[in-house]
Amino acid sequence: MSRTAQPQFLRGMAEIDAAAWNALAGDYPFMRHEFLASLESTGCVTRATGWNPHHLLLGDPERPLVLAPLYEKAHSWGEFVFDFAWARAWESRGLKYYPKLLLAIPFTPASGPRLLCQGSGGDAEQLRAEALAAIAADAAARHRSSAHALFIDEPLRAAAEAAGWLLRRDCHFQWCNRGYRDFEDFLATFSADKRKKARRERRRVAEQGIEFELRTGAQLDATLLRAIHALHAATFHRHGHEPYLSAEFFVQVAAALGENFIAALARREGELVATAVFFRSRDTLYGRYWGAVGDFHSLHFEACYHQGIEYCIQHGLQRFEPGTQGEHKLARGFEPVFTWSAHWLADLTLRDAVARYLERETTAIGEYADAVGQHTPFRERHAP
């Protein structure tokens, strides 16, 4: 490791200057200092919640070479890349799986950068290699079972593979803007029966007297943001879970991100009955949080998918990542894409077992993506 890139591990986002972090973060919203710091300052991400900040810094704090959101995790919740079976295998041998190291955005299954590197080309490649080596060395020195990098971009995937980390892929569904003029132009690419169903779906929402308004974080006050959070939390409660995020996080992050925080507000006779929250970068929309006061026909599809697609077309965004799960997204014009994670495991015997498992899983995921790709609504199948 170069002498100019000695690793330091920070106990929170408050220990790094926001301007220095954001100079490397670009406009990907989940790596902005504001987003990560709000998670910590509102108590959503702390040692008490099982997310102990351990952020990586290579270089000088005022002129960092690499920055990364790193956590010591006391559990595997809120990650969306499941390793519970790996934990059981570790513990069945009398080994301690937790805490583990996690290079990820808490509660955010959206692909993007996880290592922020100064420079480009070969210099950035070297820094990524040094950062992965620093994470693995820290895990080994402190007897951690493993280190995991989730929803990584292509440069980090290549660096992890070169460093000998195990790669794992999954299949999510995303929307691609192929230069559509408006929503009807998009629907024109559907087969006749699928186009009819999509129009009927949107019409049913309107027939229930529900109207939509989109507002940015700059246009939302604290009272409305707490109402949005209450709808989001109610969805978790109906499924017997506590929400990961607090109302105060919504208030802080909306104010901090401004135009890059978007809420689709569904009202019926003036009353807020549902909402979907999105984040955006220069070219991509990310669907994140949803909630409703009750069960309205087709409202989830309209709020979470159709409103987002329409926004992307109107604003010239190229991609829409609506979140995890859901073959039902296919009928709304989303297509299968691969997402990646990378894993460093300390125990060589268990590493070999996981490697064999991932080989089988990778084949199965490829077959699944190919199979579901046959069921998009388009008259002509698009190349991935």
C-alpha positions in Angstrom: 0.0 0.0 0.0 1.4 3.4 -1.0 2.6 5.7 1.8 0.2 8.4 0.5 -2.9 6.3 1.1 -2.6 5.1 4.7 -6.0 3.8 5.9 -8.0 5.6 8.6 -11.3 4.4 10.0 -13.8 7.1 11.1 -16.5 6.8 13.7 -19.1 8.8 11.8 -19.7 11.1 8.9 -19.2 14.1 11.3 -15.4 13.3 11.2 -15.1 14.1 7.5 -15.7 17.4 5.9 -18.9 17.4 3.8 -17.3 19.3 0.9 -14.4 17.0 0.7 -16.7 14.0 0.7 -19.1 15.4 -1.9 -16.3 16.5 -4.2 -15.8 12.7 -4.8 -19.4 11.6 -4.5 -20.9 13.4 -7.5 -24.7 13.5 -7.8 -25.5 9.8 -6.8 -27.8 10.7 -4.0 -27.2 7.9 -1.6 -23.4 8.6 -1.4 -23.9 12.2 -0.7 -22.6 13.3 2.7 -26.0 14.7 3.6 -27.8 11.4 3.1 -25.3 9.3 5.1 -24.9 11.9 7.8 -28.7 12.2 8.2 -28.9 8.5 8.8 -26.5 8.8 11.7 -27.6 12.1 13.2 -31.3 10.9 13.4 -30.3 7.6 15.1 -31.3 5.3 12.2 -27.6 4.2 11.8 -25.8 3.8 15.1 -24.1 1.1 17.2 -27.5 0.7 19.0 -29.3 -0.2 15.8 -26.5 -2.7 14.8 -24.9 -0.3 12.3 -21.6 0.9 13.8 -20.0 3.5 11.5 -16.4 2.5 10.6 -15.9 4.6 7.4 -12.8 4.2 5.4 -10.5 7.1 4.5 -7.3 6.8 2.5 -5.1 9.8 2.3 -5.4 13.2 4.0 -8.8 14.2 5.4 -8.7 17.5 3.6 -7.7 15.9 0.3 -8.9 12.3 0.5 -7.9 9.8 -2.1 -10.6 7.2 -1.2 -13.7 7.5 1.0 -16.2 4.7 1.6 -19.3 4.1 3.8 -18.2 1.2 5.9 -20.0 -0.3 8.9 -19.6 -3.0 11.5 -22.8 -4.9 11.4 -24.2 -6.8 14.4 -26.8 -8.5 12.2 -27.8 -8.9 8.5 -31.0 -6.9 8.5 -31.5 -3.9 6.1 -29.1 -5.2 3.5 -31.2 -6.9 0.8 -28.3 -9.3 0.0 -29.0 -12.3 2.2 -26.3 -14.1 4.1 -28.2 -15.6 7.0 -27.3 -19.2 5.9 -23.6 -18.2 5.8 -24.0 -16.9 9.4 -25.6 -20.2 10.5 -22.8 -22.2 8.9 -20.1 -20.1 10.7 -21.8 -20.4 14.0 -22.4 -24.2 13.6 -18.6 -24.5 13.7 -18.3 -22.5 16.9 -17.2 -19.4 15.0 -18.5 -15.9 15.5 -20.0 -14.3 12.3 -21.0 -11.0 13.8 -19.8 -8.3 13.8 -18.9 -8.3 10.1 -17.8 -5.4 7.9 -20.2 -4.0 5.4 -19.4 -1.6 2.5 -22.9 -0.5 1.6 -25.6 2.2 1.8 -27.9 1.3 4.8 -31.4 0.2 3.8 -30.7 1.0 0.1 -30.7 -1.7 -2.6 -29.7 0.6 -5.4 -26.6 -0.1 -7.5 -23.9 2.6 -7.6 -20.5 3.6 -6.4 -19.3 2.4 -3.0 -15.7 3.5 -3.1 -15.2 7.2 -3.9 -11.8 7.5 -5.5 -9.7 10.5 -6.6 -8.5 10.5 -10.2 -9.4 8.1 -13.0 -8.0 5.3 -15.1 -5.1 3.4 -13.7 -4.7 5.7 -10.6 -8.3 4.9 -9.6 -7.8 1.2 -10.2 -4.8 1.2 -7.9 -6.8 3.1 -5.2 -9.7 0.7 -5.4 -7.2 -2.2 -4.9 -5.7 -0.5 -1.9 -9.1 0.2 -0.4 -10.2 -3.4 -0.7 -6.9 -4.5 0.8 -7.3 -2.1 3.7 -10.8 -3.4 4.4 -9.7 -7.1 4.3 -6.6 -6.3 6.4 -8.7 -4.5 9.0 -11.2 -7.4 9.1 -8.4 -9.9 9.6 -6.5 -7.9 12.2 -9.7 -7.6 14.3 -10.8 -11.2 13.7 -13.9 -10.3 11.8 -15.5 -13.2 9.9 -16.1 -11.3 6.6 -16.4 -8.2 4.6 -19.2 -7.5 2.1 -19.7 -4.9 -0.6 -23.3 -4.6 -1.8 -24.9 -3.3 -5.0 -21.6 -2.3 -6.4 -20.8 -0.6 -9.7 -18.7 -2.1 -12.5 -15.3 -0.6 -11.5 -15.6 -2.0 -8.0 -16.9 -5.4 -9.3 -13.8 -5.7 -11.5 -11.5 -4.6 -8.6 -13.1 -7.1 -6.2 -12.7 -9.9 -8.7 -9.0 -9.1 -9.2 -8.5 -9.0 -5.4 -10.0 -12.5 -5.0 -13.3 -11.5 -3.4 -16.2 -13.8 -4.2 -18.8 -12.2 -6.6 -22.5 -12.7 -6.2 -25.1 -11.6 -8.7 -28.9 -11.1 -8.4 -31.6 -9.9 -10.7 -33.6 -6.7 -10.2 -36.0 -4.9 -12.5 -35.3 -1.5 -14.0 -36.8 0.8 -16.6 -34.9 2.2 -19.5 -35.8 5.4 -21.4 -35.6 4.8 -25.1 -36.3 8.4 -26.1 -40.1 8.3 -25.4 -41.9 11.6 -26.1 -44.5 10.9 -23.4 -46.2 8.1 -21.5 -48.5 7.2 -24.4 -45.4 6.9 -26.7 -44.0 4.5 -24.1 -47.2 2.5 -24.1 -47.2 2.3 -27.8 -44.3 -0.1 -27.6 -46.5 -2.6 -25.7 -48.4 -5.4 -27.2 -52.1 -4.4 -27.6 -53.4 -6.4 -24.7 -50.7 -5.2 -22.3 -51.2 -1.6 -23.4 -54.9 -2.0 -22.7 -54.3 -3.3 -19.2 -51.9 -0.5 -18.4 -54.4 2.1 -19.4 -57.1 0.4 -17.5 -54.9 0.3 -14.4 -54.3 4.1 -14.6 -57.9 4.8 -15.3 -59.0 2.8 -12.2 -56.9 5.1 -10.0 -58.5 8.2 -11.5 -62.0 6.7 -11.1 -61.5 6.4 -7.4 -61.1 10.2 -7.3 -57.3 10.0 -6.6 -55.1 12.8 -8.0 -51.3 13.1 -7.9 -49.0 15.9 -7.2 -45.2 15.7 -7.3 -43.1 17.8 -4.9 -39.4 18.1 -4.3 -37.8 18.3 -0.9 -37.6 22.0 -1.2 -41.4 22.1 -1.6 -42.2 19.9 1.5 -42.5 21.2 5.0 -41.9 19.2 8.2 -45.5 18.6 8.8 -46.1 17.0 5.4 -42.9 15.0 5.6 -44.0 13.5 8.9 -47.3 12.6 7.3 -45.4 11.0 4.5 -43.3 9.0 7.0 -46.4 7.9 8.8 -47.8 6.3 5.7 -44.4 4.7 5.1 -44.3 3.4 8.7 -47.9 2.1 8.5 -46.9 -0.2 5.6 -44.1 -1.8 7.7 -46.5 -2.2 10.7 -49.1 -3.9 8.6 -46.5 -6.6 7.8 -45.4 -6.9 11.5 -42.2 -4.9 11.2 -40.8 -1.7 12.5 -39.5 0.8 10.0 -35.8 1.3 9.7 -36.1 5.1 9.1 -37.5 7.8 11.4 -39.7 10.8 10.6 -36.8 13.1 11.5 -34.6 11.4 8.8 -37.3 12.2 6.2 -37.3 15.8 7.4 -33.5 16.2 7.4 -32.8 14.4 4.1 -35.5 16.2 2.2 -34.2 19.5 3.3 -30.6 18.5 2.6 -31.1 17.0 -0.9 -33.8 19.4 -2.1 -34.5 18.9 -5.8 -33.1 15.4 -5.6 -35.8 14.2 -3.1 -39.2 13.8 -4.8 -42.5 12.7 -3.3 -45.5 11.6 -5.3 -48.5 12.7 -3.2 -51.8 10.9 -3.9 -54.9 12.8 -2.6 -58.6 12.0 -2.5 -60.9 14.8 -1.8 -57.9 16.8 -0.5 -56.8 14.1 1.9 -53.4 12.5 1.6 -54.1 8.8 1.0 -50.8 7.5 -0.3 -47.2 8.5 -1.2 -44.2 7.2 -3.0 -40.7 8.7 -2.3 -38.0 8.9 -5.0 -34.5 10.1 -5.2 -32.7 11.2 -8.4 -29.3 11.8 -9.9 -28.6 13.6 -13.1 -29.8 10.6 -15.2 -31.5 8.1 -12.9 -34.6 7.9 -10.7 -34.6 5.7 -7.6 -37.8 4.5 -6.1 -37.4 4.0 -2.3 -40.4 4.4 0.1 -44.2 3.9 -0.2 -47.2 4.0 2.0 -51.0 4.2 1.9 -53.9 4.6 4.4 -55.7 1.6 2.9 -56.2 -0.7 -0.1 -57.0 1.2 -3.2 -57.2 -0.7 -6.5 -54.0 -0.3 -8.6 -52.8 2.6 -6.5 -49.4 1.0 -5.6 -48.6 0.5 -9.3 -49.6 4.1 -10.1 -47.6 5.7 -7.3 -44.5 3.6 -7.4 -44.1 2.8 -11.1 -46.3 4.9 -13.5 -45.6 8.2 -11.8 -41.9 7.5 -11.8 -41.8 6.5 -15.4 -43.8 9.6 -16.4 -41.4 11.7 -14.4 -38.4 10.2 -16.1 -39.8 10.8 -19.6 -40.8 14.4 -18.7 -37.3 15.2 -17.3 -35.2 13.2 -19.7 -33.8 10.7 -17.1 -32.4 7.5 -18.6 -33.1 4.9 -16.0 -35.5 4.1 -13.2 -34.6 1.7 -10.4 -37.8 1.1 -8.4 -36.3 -1.1 -5.7 -36.2 -4.8 -4.9 -38.5 -7.7 -5.7 -41.5 -7.9 -7.9 -42.0 -9.8 -11.1 -45.2 -7.6 -11.3 -42.9 -4.9 -12.4 -42.5 -6.7 -15.8 -46.0 -5.9 -16.9 -45.3 -2.2 -16.2 -42.3 -2.1 -18.6 -39.4 -2.9 -16.3 -36.8 -5.4 -17.5 -34.4 -7.7 -15.7 -30.9 -6.5 -15.0 -28.1 -8.0 -12.9 -26.9 -6.5 -9.7 -23.6 -7.4 -8.0 -22.1 -7.8 -4.6 -18.6 -8.9 -3.5 -17.5 -10.9 -0.4 -14.3 -11.5 1.5 -14.4 -14.4 3.9 -11.8 -15.2 6.5 -12.3 -18.9 7.0 -10.9 -20.7 3.9 -13.0 -23.9 4.3 -16.2 -22.0 4.5 -15.1 -19.6 1.8 -14.7 -22.6 -0.6 -18.2 -23.8 0.4 -19.7 -20.4 -0.3 -17.8 -20.2 -3.6 -19.4 -23.5 -4.7 -22.8 -22.3 -3.7 -22.3 -19.0 -5.6 -21.4 -20.9 -8.8 -24.8 -22.7 -8.6 -26.6 -19.6 -7.7 -25.1 -17.6 -10.5 -26.3 -20.1 -13.0 -29.8 -20.1 -11.5 -30.0 -16.3 -11.5 -29.0 -16.2 -15.2 -31.6 -18.8 -16.1 -34.2 -16.8 -14.1 -33.4 -13.5 -15.8 -33.6 -15.1 -19.2 -37.0 -16.7 -18.4 -38.6 -13.6 -16.9 -37.2 -11.5 -19.8 -39.6 -13.4 -22.0 -42.6 -11.8 -20.3 -42.0 -8.1 -20.8 -45.0 -6.3 -22.3 -43.1 -5.0 -25.4 -43.9 -6.0 -28.9 -40.2 -6.4 -29.5 -37.8 -7.7 -26.9 -35.0 -5.3 -26.2 -31.4 -6.2 -25.9 -30.2 -6.1 -22.2 
